Amino acid sequence: MFYFVPTIILSFLVSFAILGLSKKYKWLDIPDEKRKIHQKPIPNLGGIAIYVSFWLIAFGFLYFNQVQGDYFKYIIGLFIGSLILFITGIIDDRKKLNPNIKFISQIIAGLTVIAAGVGITYINNPLGGFIFLNQIQIPVLNISGTIYQITLLADIFALFWIVGMINVVNFLDGLDGLASGVAIIAFIVIYFLSISPTVNQPLSAIIALIALGSVLGFLPFNLSPAKMFMGDTGSMFLGFLLSTLAIISGGKLATALLVLGLPIFDGVWVVSSRVLKGNKPWTADRSHLHHKLIDLGFSRRKIVILYWFITAIFGAIALISGSTTKFYSLFLLIILMIGGMMVINTRLKNKNI
């Protein structure tokens, strides 16, 4: 808690400062009928507050506790990768980057943490045992007798996971408080996972608490009606942080899949539907679940609460369940989401929307 409360306070103060500067210099997000649903220009650089408060406290923690070894390498890789996304996000929030450039920056950020040693060498088999991903190893460097190598399957899987999660949170950031609230629940789950006896990762727990504090300090500015958005600067950083922490805190990807199951499913559904229609995956439209629920007449606050509720329920299941139960819970979530999407699409079709 020593780092948690100062992070909240710092994030709040930086958010307040960014809000003032945004209004003064007109750093605003302009409404867009194709995808954005806000009615007036709103500041969209709140992600700066999340990023700055997180790293100032995180580096203070690393310095005062003299963290060394592999974990220090992980955090440095996380910082460099997040800095790439931070710069990309700010430019995109102000000038609108080509989606290809954003995607390349996400890949580079993912490769940065992988190069720092963050990887997925195995995953739990829900039927028992493990599925190992480290069979293919390719030596690339020999520095002073230390051999650096690419663990092909593990690195590809980790890269796919990281880039995927960056875009999932980015897609999720469509309603006031939606992405920030879901991220808060996810960091809480990662914290309790990290302090559990089976994982026992106190360093990951502290980093999760710092991340939690950075979002909590920003949340008052993001709740409906939002005074400020986190923008791509914040959403890409949170997706990157969540995906990396899920690996570092014991490689519990099933837990992260359950916690973020709803936005992950929504992202896969949207991308698939766009591709099947012959459009590019990043084409602006109103095909996300929250857009559909709005078209059905649900209030924005109710939609956000629904997302939070589902995230919290499956987060709790993830914390108290074993691998097999997580697998069946994830399967159940997928079935419910497919059924829900079919019902929603049918109702929209009947309403000629």
HUVEN-V114654 format. One record per pair of residues at least 24 apart in sequence whose C-alpha atoms are under 10 Angstrom apart, sorted by the first residue. I is the first residue (numbers start at 1). J is the second residue. Records with the same first field share a line. If there is no record, write none. Layout:
# HUVEN-V114654
I: J, J
This chain:
# HUVEN-V114654
1: 206, 209, 210, 213
2: 61, 206, 209, 210
3: 57, 58, 60, 61, 206, 207, 209, 210, 213
4: 54, 57, 206, 207, 208, 209, 210, 211, 212, 213, 214, 216
5: 209, 210, 212, 213, 214, 216, 217
6: 53, 57, 210, 213, 214, 217
7: 50, 52, 53, 54, 55, 56, 57, 58, 209, 210, 211, 212, 213, 214, 215, 216, 217
8: 50, 53, 54, 209, 210, 211, 212, 213, 214, 215, 216, 217, 218, 219
9: 53, 213, 214, 216, 217, 218
10: 49, 50, 52, 53, 54, 56, 57, 213, 214, 217, 218
11: 46, 47, 48, 49, 50, 51, 52, 53, 54, 213, 214, 215, 216, 217, 218, 219
12: 49, 50, 53, 213, 214, 215, 216, 217, 218, 219, 220, 221
13: 49, 53, 217, 218
14: 46, 48, 49, 50, 52, 53, 217, 218
15: 45, 46, 47, 48, 49, 50, 52, 53, 214, 217, 218, 219, 220, 221, 222, 228, 230
16: 46, 49, 217, 218, 221, 228
17: 46, 49
18: 43, 44, 45, 46, 47, 48, 49, 228
19: 43, 44, 45, 46, 49, 221, 227, 228, 229
21: 45
22: 46, 228
27: 93, 94
28: 93, 94, 228, 229
29: 93, 94, 228, 229, 231
32: 284
33: 284, 285, 286
34: 283, 284, 285, 286
35: 174, 283, 284, 285, 286, 287, 288, 291
36: 174, 175, 284, 285, 286, 291
37: 174, 175, 176, 286, 291, 294
38: 174, 175, 176, 225, 226
41: 228
42: 226, 227, 228, 229
43: 93, 226, 227, 228, 229, 230, 231
44: 90, 93, 94, 222, 227, 228, 229, 230, 231, 232, 233, 234
45: 89, 90, 93, 94, 228, 229, 230, 231, 232, 233, 234
46: 215, 218, 219, 221, 222, 227, 228, 229, 230, 231, 232, 233, 234, 235
47: 86, 89, 90, 214, 215, 218, 228, 229, 230, 231, 232, 233, 234, 235, 236, 237, 238
48: 86, 89, 90, 218, 230, 231, 233, 234, 237
49: 214, 215, 217, 218, 230, 233, 234
50: 211, 212, 213, 214, 215, 216, 217, 218, 219, 230, 233, 234, 235, 237, 238
51: 79, 82, 83, 86, 211, 214, 215, 233, 234, 237, 238
52: 86, 214
53: 210, 211, 213, 214, 215, 217, 218
54: 207, 208, 209, 210, 211, 212, 213, 214, 215
55: 79, 82, 207, 210, 211, 214
56: 210
57: 207, 210, 211, 213, 214
58: 206, 207, 209, 210, 211
61: 203, 206, 207, 210
62: 203, 207
67: 203
70: 116, 117, 118
71: 116, 117, 118, 203, 204, 248
72: 116
73: 113, 115, 116, 117, 118
74: 112, 113, 114, 115, 116, 117, 118, 244, 245, 248
75: 113, 116, 118, 207, 244, 245, 248
76: 112, 113, 116
77: 109, 110, 111, 112, 113, 114, 115, 116, 117, 118
78: 109, 110, 112, 113, 114, 116, 118, 240, 241, 244, 245
79: 109, 112, 113, 241
80: 108, 109, 112, 113, 116
81: 105, 106, 107, 108, 109, 110, 111, 112, 113, 114, 237, 240, 241
82: 106, 109, 110, 112, 113, 233, 236, 237, 238, 240, 241
83: 109, 233, 237
84: 108, 109, 112, 237
85: 109, 110, 166, 232, 233, 234, 235, 236, 237, 240
86: 232, 233, 234, 235, 236, 237
87: 233
88: 232, 233, 236
89: 231, 232, 233, 234, 235, 236, 237
90: 231, 232, 233, 234
91: 232, 233
92: 231, 232, 233
93: 230, 231, 232, 233
94: 231
99: 281, 282, 283
100: 282
102: 232, 236
103: 163, 166, 167
104: 163
105: 163
106: 159, 162, 163, 164, 166, 167, 236, 240
107: 159, 160, 162, 163, 164
108: 159, 163
109: 159, 162, 163, 240
110: 155, 158, 159, 160, 161, 162, 163, 166, 240, 243, 244
111: 155, 156, 158, 159, 162, 163
112: 159
113: 158, 159, 162, 240, 244
114: 150, 151, 154, 155, 156, 158, 159, 162, 244
115: 148, 149, 150, 155
117: 148, 155, 248
118: 154, 155, 158, 244, 245, 247, 248, 251
119: 151, 153, 154, 155, 156, 157, 158, 159, 244, 247, 248, 251
120: 151, 153, 154, 155, 156, 157, 158, 159, 161, 247, 248, 250, 251, 252, 253
121: 151, 152, 153, 154, 155, 157, 158, 247, 251
122: 153, 154, 157, 251
123: 154, 251, 252, 253, 254
124: 251, 252, 253, 254, 323, 324, 327
125: 323, 324, 327
126: 254, 322, 323, 324, 325, 326, 327, 328
127: 323, 324, 327
128: 323, 324
133: 157
158: 243, 244, 247
159: 243
161: 240, 243, 244, 247, 253
162: 239, 240, 241, 242, 243, 244, 246, 247
163: 236, 239, 240, 243
164: 239, 240, 243, 264, 267, 268
165: 236, 238, 239, 240, 241, 242, 243, 244, 256, 257, 260, 263, 264, 267
166: 232, 235, 236, 237, 238, 239, 240, 241, 242, 243
167: 232, 235, 236, 239, 240, 264, 267, 282
168: 235, 236, 239, 260, 261, 262, 263, 264, 265, 266, 267, 268
169: 232, 234, 235, 236, 237, 238, 239, 240, 242, 260, 263, 264, 267
170: 231, 232, 233, 234, 235, 236, 237, 238, 239, 263, 267
171: 232, 235, 236, 263, 264, 266, 267, 270, 282, 288
172: 235, 262, 263, 264, 266, 267, 288, 289, 290
173: 229, 230, 231, 232, 234, 235, 236, 263
174: 229, 231, 288, 290, 291, 304
175: 222, 223, 224, 225, 226, 229, 290, 291, 300, 301, 303, 304
176: 219, 221, 222, 223, 224, 225, 226, 227, 228, 229, 230, 300, 301, 304
177: 218, 219, 220, 221, 222, 223, 224, 225, 226, 228, 229, 230, 300, 301, 304, 305, 308
178: 219, 222, 223, 224, 290, 300, 301, 303, 304, 305, 306, 307, 308
179: 215, 219, 222, 230, 234, 235, 238, 239, 263, 304, 307, 308
180: 212, 215, 216, 218, 219, 222, 223, 229, 230, 234, 235, 238, 308
181: 215, 216, 219, 222, 223, 304, 305, 307, 308, 311
182: 259, 260, 263, 304, 305, 307, 308, 309, 310, 311, 312
183: 211, 212, 215, 216, 235, 238, 239, 241, 242, 259, 260, 308, 311
184: 208, 209, 211, 212, 213, 214, 215, 216, 219, 238, 308, 312
185: 212, 259, 260, 308, 309, 311, 312, 315, 316
186: 212, 242, 246, 255, 256, 258, 259, 260, 311, 312, 315
187: 211, 212, 213, 215, 238, 241, 242, 245, 246, 256, 259
188: 212, 312, 315
189: 255, 256, 259, 312, 315, 316, 318, 319
190: 242, 245, 246, 249, 250, 252, 255, 256, 259, 315, 319
191: 245, 249
192: 319
193: 246, 249, 250, 252, 255, 318, 319, 320
194: 245, 246, 248, 249, 250, 252
195: 249
196: 319
198: 250
199: 249, 250, 251, 252
200: 249, 250
201: 248, 249, 250
202: 249
203: 248, 249
204: 245, 246, 248, 249, 250
205: 245, 249
207: 241, 245
208: 241, 242, 245, 246, 249
211: 238, 241, 242
223: 301, 304
224: 300, 301, 304
225: 300, 301
252: 318, 323
254: 318, 322, 323, 326, 327, 330
255: 314, 315, 316, 317, 318, 319, 321, 322, 323, 326, 327, 330
256: 314, 315, 318
257: 314, 315, 318, 326, 327, 330
258: 310, 311, 312, 313, 314, 315, 316, 317, 318, 319, 326, 327, 329, 330, 331, 333
259: 310, 311, 312, 313, 314, 315, 316, 317, 318, 319, 330
260: 307, 310, 311, 312, 314, 315
261: 310, 311, 314, 315, 330, 333, 334, 337
262: 289, 307, 308, 310, 311, 314, 330, 333, 334, 336, 337
263: 288, 289, 290, 307, 311
265: 289, 333, 334, 337, 338
266: 290, 337, 338, 341
269: 337, 338, 341
289: 337, 340, 341, 344, 345
292: 341, 344, 345, 347, 348, 353
293: 344, 345, 348
295: 344, 348, 351, 353
296: 344, 345, 347, 348, 351, 353
